Amino acid sequence: MEIHGSGLRRILLLALCVSGIWSAYIYQGVLQETLSTKRFGPDEKRFEHLAFLNLAQSVVCLVWSYIMIKLWSNAGNGGAPWWTYWSAGITNTIGPAMGIEALKYISYPAQVLAKSSKMIPVMLMGTLVYGIRYTFPEYICTFLVAGGVAIFALLKTSSKTISKLAHPNAPLGYALCFLNLAFDGFTNATQDSIAARYPKTEAWDIMLGMNLWGTIYNMIYMFALPQGIGFEAYQFCKQHPEAAWDILKYCLCGAVGQNFIFMTISNFGSLANTTITTTRKFVSIVVSSVMSGNPLSMRQWGCVSMVFGGLSYQIFLKWKKSKRVEKKKQKS
C-alpha cells in the first residue's frame, strides 16, 4: 500500500492518514468507555464481560486482514508461516485483555495515561537486564512521563468519575495497565523477530497471524474453560442489542485504525505514525473529559501535560537521531 507521488499528493495522503487514525481510535475510545461505564436496557445492567471485546476484535480483524491480503498484498509466498505467531498470540491476547479490564477500576483518561508510559518498562528492562546506557535527554523524557503518571495516580479523582466505575480500585487498575505494557513489549519483540526471519512478511500477514491465534485463544478462554464468560456475554448482547451494536462499531474502528496505521508506516515511516498516535491519545483524554463527563482538575491536566511533554520530547529526539543517520549515509 505504498504510494509515491508529488508533494501535494503526499500532503493529502498524510492528512487522510491523520484523520483516519484520529477518528477511528478516538471514537473507539468513546465506545470503550461507554461499554465499561454505561448501564444498558430497562434493567440497567452493566456489560461486565469486557474481555469479550478482545475476542470480537480478533475475529473482525482476522476477517479484515484476510480481505486486505486478497486485495492489496503483493508478497505471494515467502512470508512467515501462520504457526510462528503462536507465542506472540498468547501475550497479545492476555495484554490487551488486562488493559480493557482496567477500565472497571480506573477512569479512561487514567488508563490512556498509564498505557502511554511504554518507555518506562522498556528502559528499565534495557538498563537492568541488558546493561544499556541511555542519554540524559532520554532519562528526562522518562522522568516526565513516570512523574506525570505517578502524580496523576496519587491525586484525588472526582466523585462523578468514580461513581461511573464498576469496581473503583486504582492500584489494581494501574497494575493491570502496566502488566498490559509488559506483555505488549514481548509481543512487539516477537513480531520484530518474525519480520527479521521472514523479510517478505507484510503488515497484513502479521495482522492475520496475530488475530488468528488471538481468536483461537480467546475462543478457548471464553467458551471451552469452565469459568468462561463467552455464553454470558453472548446472552447479554442478545438481550441488549445496543451493546452488541457498540461492540461491532468498536471492532470496526480497530480494524479501520490498523489500516491507516499500516498506510502511515509504509508511506511516511514509524516516526510519523508515533507522532500521530501520541497526539491522538492526548485528544482522547480531552474528548473523554469534555464529552464523557470525566472532569479533570488543574493539577491532573498538569500531569497530562507532563506525560505528553515527555512523549513529544522523545519524538523530537528520534527525529534528530534520524536526521543524523541520514547525513551519515549521504556522506558515505
N, C-alpha and C positions, 0 to 999 in steps of 0.2 A: 504493500500500500504506500510505497514511497513515491512522492510526487516532486518532479523538478519543474522549474519554470521561472518566469520573470519575478521581479521584486514585488510588484503589486499582487501577483498571484499568490506568492508566499505569505504576504501580509494577510490576505483574505483567508488563506488556509489556516494561518495561526489564529486569527480571530474566530474561525469556525471551531478549532480545537479548544480554545479557551472557553467559549460559550457552551460547547458540548460538555466539557468536563465539569464546569461550574454548575450548569443547570441540572445535569444528571445526578451529581453527588450531593448538591445542596438539597435537591428535592428528595433524594434517597434518605438524607439525614432527617428531614422533616417527617418522612414516613416511618423511619426507625424510631424516632421519638414518639410519634403518635401511637405506634404499636406497643410501645413499652409503658405508656402512661394512660392511654385512653381507656374508658370503660365502654364496652360495646353492648348494644341492644337494650331492651327494656329491663333485663335482669342486671344490667350494669356490671358485667363481668370483665375482668382484665384478661388480656392474652398473656398467660403466664409461660407459654412454651416458646420463648424467644429463640432457643437453639434450633427450632424448626425452620427459622429463616435461613439458616445455613444450608439445609437440605434443599429448600426451594430455590435458593440462589445457585447451588451447584447444578441442579437439573436444568434450569433456564440457561445458565452459562455454558453447559455442556452442549445443549442443542444449538445455541447461538454460535459457539466456536466451530461446530461441525458445519454449519451453514456457511460461515465466513471462509473456512478452508476450501469448501467446494467452489465458492465464488471468486476468492482472491488469491489463494495460495499458489505459488509457482515452484515450491520446493520439490514436489514429487516425492520419490523415495529418498532415504538417507537421513531423515530426521530421527529424533530419539524414539525408541520403541515405547509403547504405552505403559509397559510394566515398570519402566525406570522411574516413574513418578510415585511409586507406592509409598516410599518413606516420607517424601515431602507432602504427600497427600494426607498423611496422618497428622502432621503438625499444622497443615493448612486447614484441617478440619477442627482440631482442638483449639487453636489460637483464636480465630475469629469468633468461635462459639463463646469463649471466655469474654471477649470484648463486648459482644452483644448482651451476655448475661449481666455484665457490669451495670447496664442501664437500670437494673432492678434496684441498685444500691446507691448510685450516684447520678447526677444530672447529665444531660447530653453535653453541655459545654465542658463539664469536668472530664468526661470521657474523651472528648476530642483533644483537650489539652494534654491529658495524660498520654494518649496514643501519639501525640506529636513529638514526644521526647524519645524517639527511637535511638537517637545518637548516644544516649546515656548508657544503655546496656552494651552497645557496640564498642564504645570507648573503654568501658570497664573490662569487658572480655579481652579487648585488644591489649590493654595495659597489664592486667593480672595474669592472663593465660599465655599471650604471645609476646609479651615484653615490648610492645610497640610504643614508641615515644611520639607524642603529639606536640604540635606547636602551641605557643602561648595563646594566639588568637583562637585556636580550636578549643582550648580549655575555657576561654571567655564565653564562647558560644554555649558550651555545656553548662557552665555556671549559670548563665542567664536562663536557660531552659529548665534546668533542675531546680533553681531557686524559684522561678515563676510557678512551676507545678507544685512545689512543696508549700509555698506560702498560700497559694490558692486553696490547697487541700486543708490547710490549718484555719483559714478564715471561715467565719460562720456563714452557712448557706441560708438563704431566705426561707422563711416558713412556707411561703407559697410554693417554692420549688420542691421542698421536702415533702409536702402534702401530696404531690403528684407521683412520688416514687412508690413502688410496690413494697419494698423492704429496705428503708434507708439504713445504710451501713457503709460509711465512707471508707474505712480501712479495707474491708473486703472488696469493695468496688475498685479501688485503686490497685489492690493486689492482683485482681483479675486482669486489669488493663496492662500491668507490667509483665504478667505471665504471657499475655497475648503478644506483646512485643518480643519476648524471648523466643517464643515459638515461631514468630514471623522471621526472626533472624536466621533460624535454622532453615526455614522454608526457602528464603532468598538465597542462602549459601548453596543449598542443594540444587536449586534451579540454575544458578550460575555454573555449578559443576557439570550439570547435564548439558547445558548450552556449550560448554567448553569441549566436552567429549564428543558431542554431535553438532558440529558447526552449522549444518544445514537445517537445524531445528528453528522454526519460526515461532513468533509470539503466539499465533493461533494454535500451534501444536502443543505448546506449554499449557495454554488455557484449556485445551481439550483434555490433555493427560491429567492435569491437576483436578479438574472438575469431574472427570470420570471416577477417579479414586475417591474424591470428596463425596460423590453421590453414593458409591458403594459403602463407604464407612458410615455415612450418615444414615443410610437405609438400615444398616445392621444395628446401629445405636438406637434409632428411632422405633424400629418395628420388630427386630429379632430378639433383643435383650428383654429380660423380664421387667426392668424398670423403664422401658422405652415409652416415650411420650407421643409417638407418632400418631397413634389412633386417637388420643385425646385432642391433639392439635387439629387433626382432620375433622373430628366431630365439632370442635369449636368453630372452625371455618364454615362447616355445613350449616351450623345454627346461626352464624353471624357472617353473612355474605360480604358485609362491608369490610370486615377484617381480611377475608380472602382476597378481595379486590386490592386492598392496600398492600398485601404481601406480593401479589403479582406485579404491581407497579414498582414496588421496592426492588424486585428481582430484575425487571426490565431496565430500571435505572442503572443497576450494577453492570449489566451486560453492555448497555449503550456507553456508559462511562469507560469501561475497559476498551471499547472500540476506539474512542477518542484518545485514550492514553497511548495505545499502540500506534495510532496515527501520529501523535505528537512526537514520540520517541523516534520513530522511523524517519520523520522529516526534519525534526529540529533538535533531537538529542535528549538525553536524560536530564540535563541541567534545566532545560526549558520546561520539561514535564514536572520536575521537582518544584520549580518556581510557581507554576500554575496550581499544583495540588496544595502547596503550602498556603498560598493566598486564599484558595478555596476553603480551607479549614477555618481560617480567620473569619471569612464571610459566613460560614456555617454557624459559628458562635454568635455572630451579630444577629443572624436570622432567628436563631433559637431564642435569644434574649428578647428580641422585639416582637416576633410573631407568635412564638410558642409560650410566652409568659414565664420565662426563666430570668427574672431580673438579676443583674449583677451589680454589686456595689462598686464605688470608685476604686477601692483597693483591689477588688477582683479584676477590674478592667486593667489596672496597673500590672497585675500578674500576667494577664493575657498579652499585654504589650511586651513584657519581659520575654515571654516564651517566643513570640513571633519576631521580636527584635533579634533574639539569638539565632532563630532559624534563617532570618533574612541575611544576617551577617555570615552564616555558614554558606548560603547560596553565593554571596559575594566572593568569599574565599575560594569556592570551587570555580567560579568564573575566572578569577585572577590566575588560578593554577592552570586552567585550560588554555588561557592566553599565553602563558609561559611555555607550555608544551608546544603550542602552535609555532611560536617564534623559534624554538629549538629545531623543530622539523624543517622550517623554512631555511635556517642557516645551514643545516646539514644537507 
